[in-house]
């Protein structure tokens, strides 16, 4: 449901039609010279915050004087992500560089120098219900209807363990999905959140309901997730928890911590949290010696500040869950031996502690009662969608305009 604030911003966005030629402050007017221009770029492979500073003639001491936590956040920038800059002639006034779906680095000129801080990404969310009849393939039909490849992929993943798409699904079978989508800058933003769905195969409905723990269950509360990640080491304590925004005691502003820090003695073995393919093994800025593994179901794990990367662990290596990939150290920007463990779902940082918990095979007690009531409501809504003659596979009416994150000359954007 679109909030009052979101509706207000949507009207503004409709007026500008995402041309990005005129800019307003978030809550105040921003006045620029006629030379001020906004530009959109993709973060290039191999680009770092330091090279970005060099490219834009930002004094390098600005980077070197950043707090270690800020340098660590800079290592979260994902290659290929879209970022925005505001220039006055050739002088960079501001930049907004996303580090995940909720946070971005805000670099801004202040007098003769520059500053940087992490600020929230503002967007609005809207719930959609779609229904279609299979014509070509589930994946292609969802994309044809919605233009959303992430939604198609997530739907396939939700049923991967319970439906054999190749053998069971036929032309004429039906599906319905209730999902939430984020919008920013007139475009889909981040990953969709499928709340409930049904796949009707040969008149047999397969329902999938997302519980508040993030896992998918059937109508009886049985867990459908077949993929589990395990803790990568034995540790003494958690020295720093995952957080989307915690207030720094000295600097006074909030900063996310996109991982969990496990304090452990130097040389403690670090093991792969799951089967996967190594996509990075080497030194990564403030993270020091780092290994990144791509897993199934859109998961990716990051292991940072390692003392040593195990011989044979290199880009392209296939690893099994539990295999030793290195040892605990204190390389990069680290005050002591620990493992910074990052977990990402479709490129977005999620809380490792929450996702590494062994999921219940079946919900119990009051939790199950609450789930069953919620699931019944979703079941009725999905059945209604399938019966409302919405199965013509006509292109989904996409939102062409959305919330714009505005840049201005004032540093206090949020």
N, C-alpha and C positions, 0 to 999 in steps of 0.2 A: 504494500500500500504506500502510495506516494505521500510523504509528510508535507505539512504546510510550508516548511522551509524549502523542501525539494521542489514543490510546485512553483514557488516563487522563483527559484533559480531556473527552473525549466522554462518559464515564460521569458526570462532574460535571455536564455540560450536560444529560444525560438526567434527572438528579435535579432540577435546577431547571426543566427543560422550558421554558427560555428566557423565564420570567416576568420575569426581571431584578428581582425584588423583594428578593432577598438577594444580598449581594456578598461575595466572598472576595478576599483579596489574591492576587497571582500568586506562590504559594509561601509565603504567610504569612496569618494572619488579619487582617482589618480590622474594627474596631469603630466603629460609627456610632451617632448618636442615632436615635431612631425617626423623626425628621423627615427623615432623609437619603433622597433619592429619585433614581433614575436616570431620565433622560428621553432620548428619541430624537427627533431633528429632521432635516429636510432643509435643506441649505445653500441659501439663497434666491438667486435671480438678483440680482446687484448687491451682495450682501452681501460685506463685506470683513472682515479680521481686526480692523481698527480699529473698525468698527461693532459687531462682536461684543463687543469690549472695552467699548464705551460701553453697550451693552445690558445687560451683566452687571456694571456699576459697577466695572470693573477700572481702576485708575489709568492714564491714557493715557500717562504717562511709561514705563510698562511696555512699551508698544509702541514708543515713540520710542527707547528704550534698547536695543532688540533689535539684534543684529549684523545688518549688511546681508544676509548670507546667509540669516538666519532670516526677514527680511522678504520676501526673494525667494521662499523656500519658501511663505510665506503666499499668494503669488500663484498657487500651484499648486492651491489648493483649487478643486474643480470644483463648479459649481452643480448642485444636485440630489443631491449625495452625502449619504449618511447619516452623521451624527455623534452622539456621545453625551456627555451631561453628568451630573454628580453634584452635587446641591444639598443643602445643609443649610438647611432653610427656603428663604429666597430668596438665600442666599449660595452662589455657585459655588465648589465645592471642586476639581473637576477637569473637564476636557473632553478628549475624544479626537476629533480631526478628521482624517480620511484625506486625504492628498495624492496617493496612488496606491495600487496594490495591495499594496505592500510597506512603506510608511512612513506615519506619522501624526504630527500635531502634538499633543503632550501639554502641556496648560496646567494648572498646579496652583497652589493657594494655599500659600504658605509664610510663616507668621507673618502679618504685615500686608500682605504684598505677593504678587505672582504671578510665576511663572517659566514659561518655555516651552522645550521642546526637541523635536527630532524623534526618535521611537523606532520600532522595527519593529512592524509589524502581525503578530500571531501567529495562524496559522490552520493547519488541517491539509488535506492533499490526499488524494484517493482516485481510483483509476483505475476507469473503468467501460467496459463493452463493451455496446453495444446493437445490435439488428438489427431491421429492420422491412420490411414489404412496403408499397409505395406504395398509398395508398387515395384520398387527396384531392389533396394536393400535398406535395412533399418538405418544404417549410418547415413547413406546418401539421402534417404527420404527426410530424415530430421534436418539435415543441412539445407535441403531444398525448401523446406517449410519455414525454417527459422534463420538460415544463414549463419548458424552458430555451430562450428565444428567442435568446440569444447563441450557443448551440451550433448552432441552425438557421442563423443568419446566417453563422457561420464555415464551416459545411459548404458552403453555397451558394457562398461566396467561393472555397473551395478548388477548386471545379470550374468556376468561371466561365469560364475560358479554354479548357476542353477538352470541355465538354458543353453542348449547347443544351437547356436544361431544357424550354422550351416545345414544341419540335418532337420531341425524342428520348425524353423520359421519359414512360412510360405507366403506367396502373394495373396493379399486379402486379409491377412492377420492384422490385428489392430493394436494400437498403443495409445496411452495418454500419459502426460507428464505434468506435474505441478512443480514449478521451480521458481527460484528467485534469481533475478539478474541485476547486477550493478551497472550503472551508467555514468560515464564521465566524458566530457568533451564530445558529446554527441555520439559516443560509440559504446559498444559493449566493453565492460572493464572487468578484468580479473576472470575468475572462474564462476560458472553457474552453480547454484546450490539446489540440487534436486531434493525436494522435500518428500515426494511420493510419486510412484509411477505404477502402471500396470501394463503388462504385455499379454495380449489375448492370443494364444496360439491354439488353433483347432478348438475353439470355444472354451478353452481352459485359461482362466485368468491367473497370471503370476504377479502378485503384488509385492512391491518393495517400498518400505517406509523407513525414512531416516529418523533415528532416535536422537535425543539430545546429546548422547555421547559421540555422535558423528558417524556411527555405524548403521548399516542397513539391516533391517529385520523383516521377516514375513509377518502376516497378519496374526500369527500366534506368538510372536515375540521371540522367534528363533533367529539367531544371528546368521546373516548370509555372507559376512565377510570371511573369506578363506585365507586372507593374506595378513600375516603378523610379522612385525619387526621386533627384534630383541635388543636388550640393552647391550651396548658394545664393550663394556668393561666392568671390572669390579672397582668401586670407588669408595672413598671415605665419607664424603658428604657432597651435597650440591652447594657450590659456592656462589652461584648466581643463577636465578631462575629465569625462564622465558617470560618476556613481558612485551606487550605492544606499546607500553608507555609508562615508564617509571620516572619519578622526579629525581634529578641529580641533586645530591645534598649540598654541593658547592656551587655549581653553575645555575641551579634554580629552575631549570626547564626540563621537560620530560624528554626522555630518549628511550626508544625501544631497545630491547635486547633479544635478538632473533635466534635464540638457541638456549641450551642449558649447559652450564659449566659444571663438570664433575671433577672435583679435586681428588687427586690420586697421586701416589708416589711416582717419581720419575722412573721410566722404563716399564711401567705397568702395561701389559699387552692390551692393544686395542683391536677389536674384532669387528668384522663386517656385520651390520645389523640385519642384513638379509641378502639373498641372492641378487646379483646385479652385475653391471658393467662399470668399470672405472672410467670416468670421463674427465678427471683431473687428478694429477699426482705431482706435486711440486710445491714451490713457495708461492704464497698468495698474500701479498701485502702484509697487513697487520695480523693476519691469521697464521703467518709463519708457514711451516711445513703442513701441507693440507692434502687430504684425499677426499674426492667427491665421487659417490657411487650412484648410478641411475638404476632404480629398481622397477619392478612391474607396478601396474596400477597408478602410474604417475608419481610415485614417490622418489625422492632423491635425498641422500644423506650426506652430510659434510662433517669431516673430522679435522679439527684444527689445533694448532700449537703443538704438533707432534714432535717428539725428539728425533724419531727415525721413521722413515717409510720403509716397510719391508721390501727386500729385494724381490723383484718380479711383479710388484704392484706398480703398474704403469697404465697410461691411457690405452683403452681397448681390452684390458685384462678382464676376463670373466671371473667373478669370485662367488664362492658359496657362503651362505650364512654361517658365521662363527669362525671363519678363517682369519688368522692374524694378518692385519694390514700395516701395523706399526706399533709404536710405543708412545706413552704419555711423555710430554716434554713441556717446554716453556718458550718455544720459539715465537718469533713475531712480537706483537705488543702484548706481553703477558707478564704478570707480576709474580707468578709462581706456577709450578707444574700442575696442569689440569687439562682436561679434554673439553674443548668447546664443541658440542655436538648439535648440529643443525639438521632439522627435518623439514622437507618441503613437499607439498602436495600440488602438482601442476604448477610448480615454480613459486608458490606462495608459502612463506614460512609458517609452520604450525608448531604447536607446543609438543616437544618430544615426549615429555613425561605423560601427557594425556594419551598420546597415540601409541606409546610403547606398552601401556598397561594391557595385560592379557584380557581380551574382551570376554564377557560372559557368553557361553554357548546359547543360553536362554535366559531371558529376563525373569526375575522372581519377585514375589510379594507386591508391595504397593507400587514399585517401579513398573512392574508388568501391568498392573491394573491401569495406571495412568497411560502407559503406552497403548494398551488395547483400546481405550476410549478415543485416543487421538487417531489411532489407525482406522477405527471405524468411520470417523468423520472423513478422513482422506479417501477411504474406499468408496463412500457414497459420492464424493466430489468427482472421483475418477470415473465411476460408472456413469454419472450424469454427463461428463464430457464425451464419453463414447456414444451416448444416445442422442446428442444434440445436433446430429447431422452436420458435424464439423469435419467429416472425413474426406473432403474433396481434394485435399493436398494442394490447396491454393496457397501461394506464397504468404508467409506470415507477415502481418503489417508491422514492420520494424520501426522502432523509435529512431528517427533520423537526427533528432536534436536532444541534447542532454545537458547535464550540469557542466558548466565551465569553471575550471579553477583559474582564477584571475591572478595575474602578476601586476604589481605596481611598484612604485618607487619607495613605498613605505615598507619597512621590514616586518611590521606587525601584521602578517597576513591572517593569522588565525587567532 
